[in-house]
């Protein structure tokens, strides 16, 4: 695209942004993803989590950026002066016109192949189940003999022996000398593991060496050593390198210790701690025995106080029996006296109730007479009231009024007519007499003056 711009119009004046964009596209389309080696300098870890730094060598340097989602995947600590290899894309930061590398991956310089081999073997053995926790065995608590697979000249051997002697000096140690670095060392370590299993003279094996670079520890990343450890019938603890060093042997071993000294500490218990534990247990047993003896003595004293001669026990029982007999007699006499008092009280109440009975009969007869008189008086009052009401009904009977010459006048609808002004000429009326009724027609109507 950049060449096409000039071919089309060599006289065209480009804006800076157009030029930067064209160069950036030219870089991205023509420079592939590639590995670059150099020394880190001017490292800036921004608050956003992105890293900005430069890679340099003796003759040049280039700006780099590694975004947060990429640098979070790194296990190594990155700092200025570190020689690294980066997998990056070449691009142009258009805002400043700076050429830079956008870093996708980073590894220590020169170790890319070893790290790749390490990762491939680790994945392979993990898929085969050599790292599975269920296949790993527990180390013996008190091993009768310990085997050490390491170099006789290694400082790690001296550290392990000193630690074992300080913690549990009575345990025999068998050293299987092997080189732990250099060509062929992995095969010799694997052979030593197989030899220890064939001889079966140890209950636990320590595979160890001191710290070093990844190249120094590479023998413990070989497949031969890993498979020998996995095939071992004797439990194996791996103590290779420092605490931050991890090898394939660490993952396959029944247990991993961060250092050779830690492996020795894990294999045998501390003699001083055991002795202190024994002393504590002895004191606990002594206190428990003393407490039990004291409790038994107190129980014996209590039982001794309760132990009585049979004659004395019989005498006590006789005295108790006499006391109970006296209590029974007193209780019987008291109960009999209470019953007599109760009978006398009931007899008095019965006699008193007899005289009251006659009085109650008289009262009942008197009340019966009063009730009869009240009923007769009430009946007479009700009859008198009934006669009065009957006389009032007779006086108010419309038929009696009609018998005296009065009549009832009703219009065609049956309504009573009490005012002549309500009538119309020609209207038919019904007149009811004391005996019978008749219909008539209004010929004329007048007011009150005609009465």
HELIX and SHEET records of a PDB file:
HELIX    1   1 UNK A    2  UNK A    8  1                                   7    
HELIX    2   2 UNK A   16  UNK A   30  1                                  15    
HELIX    3   3 UNK A   68  UNK A   71  1                                   4    
HELIX    4   4 UNK A  112  UNK A  128  1                                  17    
HELIX    5   5 UNK A  133  UNK A  135  5                                   3    
HELIX    6   6 UNK A  155  UNK A  168  1                                  14    
HELIX    7   7 UNK A  185  UNK A  199  1                                  15    
HELIX    8   8 UNK A  218  UNK A  221  5                                   4    
HELIX    9   9 UNK A  223  UNK A  231  1                                   9    
HELIX   10  10 UNK A  248  UNK A  252  1                                   5    
HELIX   11  11 UNK A  260  UNK A  267  1                                   8    
HELIX   12  12 UNK A  271  UNK A  306  1                                  36    
HELIX   13  13 UNK A  310  UNK A  395  1                                  86    
HELIX   14  14 UNK A  398  UNK A  403  1                                   6    
HELIX   15  15 UNK A  420  UNK A  422  5                                   3    
HELIX   16  16 UNK A  448  UNK A  450  5                                   3    
SHEET    1   A 6 UNK A  34  UNK A  45  0                                        
SHEET    2   A 6 UNK A  51  UNK A  56 -1                                        
SHEET    3   A 6 UNK A  61  UNK A  66 -1                                        
SHEET    4   A 6 UNK A  98  UNK A 108  1                                        
SHEET    5   A 6 UNK A  83  UNK A  93 -1                                        
SHEET    6   A 6 UNK A  34  UNK A  45 -1                                        
SHEET    1   B 5 UNK A 172  UNK A 177  0                                        
SHEET    2   B 5 UNK A 145  UNK A 150  1                                        
SHEET    3   B 5 UNK A 204  UNK A 209  1                                        
SHEET    4   B 5 UNK A 235  UNK A 240  1                                        
SHEET    5   B 5 UNK A 255  UNK A 256  1                                        
SHEET    1   C 3 UNK A 408  UNK A 410  0                                        
SHEET    2   C 3 UNK A 428  UNK A 432 -1                                        
SHEET    3   C 3 UNK A 437  UNK A 441 -1                                        
END                                                                             
